[in-house]
Each structure stands twice: as structure tokens, then as C-alpha cells.
């Protein structure tokens, strides 16, 4: 059974982890500023790059959103020739999404652009803040274990 101090340490760890997530999200949004992608579109592109292919349902599960929202986001990416849909010949209900060649090139170019944006916007303060939060989390987790 957990005592009050252990529970307090776990809640503090969760709060620190949420702060780290928020800080990393804000930095990525700043980095994406000039790419023209929304955060969700970027997540879809990166997911497809890492996994090769996925259905709308798999993407919805991965990002904990509805298939409708995923379909809305993937529609623009299909129109921009960044991803393509492929219908399964044995079960036409299954539609797999993959990056096009243009999509693969765009993801690589955008990764470089995000990195450049983060360097250009002088993220050293945010990186120091993030580092301190990670160190604090590490200390909190040591208390729990």
C-alpha cells in the first residue's frame, strides 16, 4: 500500500512530466511555424515515415482522436500528394495510407527546416528549462523507486 509521501511524489512526477510535455510541444510548434503543417498533419507524416503504412483507424488510435478527424487531416495531405491511399484487394474496407515519394522528401526537408527554425529562434533558454525539468523528474522518480 502506498503511503501519503509516495502518492505525493507520484503526483509531483506527473506534474513535472506534463510540464516537460507542454514545453516540448511549444518548441515543436515554433519549429513547425514555417513548414505550413499543423501539428496533427506533422504527426501523421512522421508516423507514416516511421511505420511505413497505417489505416485511418490505426492513426486515430495512435493519436487518441476520431477517425473523422484523421480523415480530415489526411485529405489535405492526399491532395498535396504527400500521402496516398491504397485499397486492400482482398478486403476493400481496408485502406492503407503511405507516404508518397514527394511525401518522403517533404518530411526530410521539413525535419531540417524544423531544426533550423529551432536554432534560429534561439531555443537555448527553452532547452535549459527542459533540461532542468527532466533533472527534477529524474530526482522525483528516484524518490518513488
ZIJO-V194026 format. One record per residue. N is the residue number from 1. PHI is phi in radians with two decimals (none if undefined). OMEGA is omega in degrees with one decimal (999 if undefined). NEAR is the number of other C-alpha atoms within 12 Angstrom. Layout:
# ZIJO-V194026
((N,PHI,OMEGA,NEAR) (N,PHI,OMEGA,NEAR))
This chain:
# ZIJO-V194026
((1,none,-179.4,6) (2,-1.41,175.0,11) (3,-1.55,-175.5,10) (4,-1.08,-179.3,11) (5,-1.13,179.0,14) (6,-1.13,178.0,18) (7,-1.12,178.2,17) (8,-1.05,179.1,17) (9,-1.07,179.2,24) (10,-1.16,178.1,24) (11,-1.15,177.0,18) (12,-1.12,177.8,23) (13,-1.10,178.6,27) (14,-1.12,179.2,22) (15,-1.10,178.5,19) (16,-1.15,179.1,27) (17,-1.08,177.3,25) (18,-1.13,177.8,18) (19,-1.14,177.3,23) (20,-1.09,179.6,27) (21,-1.07,179.7,18) (22,-1.10,-179.3,18) (23,-1.12,179.5,25) (24,-1.13,178.3,24) (25,-1.08,-179.8,19) (26,-1.09,178.9,20) (27,-1.15,179.3,28) (28,-1.17,177.3,33) (29,-1.05,177.0,26) (30,-1.10,179.9,28) (31,-1.16,-178.7,30) (32,-1.39,-170.8,30) (33,-0.84,-174.9,23) (34,-1.71,-177.9,22) (35,-1.46,-177.3,25) (36,1.50,179.5,21) (37,-1.68,169.1,30) (38,-1.34,178.8,21) (39,-1.05,-178.5,22) (40,-1.14,178.1,29) (41,-1.07,178.8,32) (42,-1.09,179.2,34) (43,-1.06,179.2,28) (44,-1.12,179.8,42) (45,-1.06,-179.1,41) (46,-1.16,178.0,29) (47,-1.03,-179.8,27) (48,-1.15,176.8,32) (49,-1.13,-176.7,26) (50,-1.33,-174.5,16) (51,-1.81,178.3,19) (52,1.51,-179.1,20) (53,-2.78,177.3,25) (54,-2.91,171.5,31) (55,-1.59,176.9,30) (56,-1.06,178.8,34) (57,-1.13,178.2,24) (58,-1.11,178.1,24) (59,-1.15,179.3,33) (60,-1.06,177.7,24) (61,-1.14,-177.7,17) (62,-1.11,-176.5,20) (63,-1.78,178.0,20) (64,0.97,175.7,15) (65,-2.32,-179.2,18) (66,-1.40,175.7,17) (67,-1.11,179.1,20) (68,-1.05,179.1,16) (69,-1.12,177.8,21) (70,-1.08,-179.8,31) (71,-1.08,177.7,25) (72,-1.07,-179.5,19) (73,-1.21,-177.9,29) (74,-1.29,-179.8,37) (75,-1.00,179.1,22) (76,-1.09,-179.2,23) (77,-1.15,176.1,33) (78,-1.20,-180.0,25) (79,-1.07,179.4,16) (80,-1.50,178.7,20) (81,1.03,177.0,22) (82,-1.75,174.6,32) (83,-2.31,177.7,37) (84,-2.33,176.8,30) (85,-1.88,-179.8,26) (86,-2.26,-179.7,22) (87,-1.43,176.9,16) (88,-1.18,-176.1,13) (89,-1.22,-179.4,10) (90,-1.51,177.3,9) (91,-2.43,-172.6,10) (92,-1.17,175.7,11) (93,-1.31,-177.8,13) (94,-1.61,178.6,17) (95,-2.13,-179.3,22) (96,-1.69,177.1,26) (97,-1.84,177.2,35) (98,-2.42,174.0,33) (99,-1.28,170.1,33) (100,-1.42,175.1,25) (101,-1.03,177.8,16) (102,-1.04,179.1,21) (103,-1.12,178.4,29) (104,-1.08,179.7,24) (105,-1.14,-179.2,19) (106,-1.15,178.1,27) (107,-1.08,-179.7,32) (108,-1.08,178.4,22) (109,-1.11,-178.7,17) (110,-1.21,176.3,26) (111,-1.04,178.2,25) (112,-1.10,179.7,18) (113,-1.16,178.4,24) (114,-1.08,178.8,28) (115,-1.06,179.0,24) (116,-1.14,178.9,21) (117,-1.07,179.9,22) (118,-1.19,177.1,26) (119,-1.22,-177.7,19) (120,-1.15,-176.4,15) (121,-1.52,175.2,22) (122,0.90,-176.4,16) (123,-1.51,-176.1,23) (124,-1.05,177.6,14) (125,-1.07,-179.1,15) (126,-1.15,177.9,24) (127,-1.17,176.1,21) (128,-1.11,178.6,16) (129,-1.08,179.1,20) (130,-1.11,178.8,26) (131,-1.07,178.7,20) (132,-1.11,179.0,19) (133,-1.13,178.4,27) (134,-1.15,177.5,25) (135,-1.09,178.3,18) (136,-1.10,177.9,23) (137,-1.09,178.9,27) (138,-1.03,178.0,22) (139,-1.13,179.1,18) (140,-1.11,179.7,25) (141,-1.16,176.5,22) (142,-1.11,177.7,14) (143,-1.16,-178.7,17) (144,-1.21,-178.2,21) (145,-1.44,999,12))
